[in-house]
């Protein structure tokens, strides 16, 4: 399957499985939209992935939850 130029939306991207999945997707030439909790180092990770893999990596730090 061809992944070039496709987007991957990855939650929990700053650590653990989310981070590993982000790196794997970047290695497959996918563009990334990374989501993680505030102050998790996500901007630095996105910049590192973009530089190392030459892919686009956008990010959003925030808490995702249902409205009450």
Secondary structure, DSSP 8 states (H G I E B T S, - for coil): ---TT-EEEEESTTSHHHHHHHHHHHHTT-EEEEEE-TTSSHHHHHHHHHHHH---EEEEE-------
